[in-house]
Amino acid sequence: MVTRHRRTSGSVRQRESGRWQARVRDPVTNRMVSLGMFPTKADADKALALTAADQTRGAWIDPARGKTTLAQYGGVWLTNHPTLRPRTRRLYSDLLRLHIVPTLGTTELGRLTPAAVRAWHSALRASERPGASTVAKAYRLLHTVLVSAVAEGRLHRAAAG
C-alpha cells in the first residue's frame, strides 16, 4: 500500500505542456506563488524543498516583489516619506539621481548583492568627485532605502548590509 504524502509547504502539478509547476504559499500575503516551470517533477520538487528551507530560515523573497529596480524603489521610497523637510528631500533626490541610480539603478532588488553595493561604494570613494562627505551621505541613504526594502519583503537582509 502506497501512502500519499500531503505537502504543507506548497504544491507541484503537471501542466498541459507536460512541464511541472512548483508553487509555494507566500508567508507575507498567504497567496500561492509560482516558483516557475520545470522539465521534471524531481526538479520542481527540489525547487519547492529549497524554497521551503529558505522560508524556514526567513531568507525567501517572492520573486515578483524582488523584480522592482532600485531606481523604481528609490523613487517610491522618497514619495512615501512626505514628512522629509524640503532641503532633505532635495538632497536625497540628488543623491539618488547623481550617485546611486547611475550605477545601481537598473538592478532588480532581488538581484542586488552585498558585493555589488561594496563595488559601488568603493568606486564612488575612489573617484575624485564627489567628496568623502557626499559619498558617506549616499551610502547612508542607500542603506536606509535597502533596510526599508527588507522590511517590506522585497529584499533579503544580506544585501542591505
Protein Blocks (a to p, Z undefined) as FASTA:
>chain_A
ZZddddfkbccdddfkopacdddddfklopacdebjcfbfklmmmmmmmmmmmmmnopac
cfklmmpcfklmmmmmmmmmmkbcfklmmmmmmmmmmmmmmmmmmpcfklpcfklmmmmm
mmmmmpmbdcfklmmmmmmmmmmmmmmmmmnopacfklnZZ
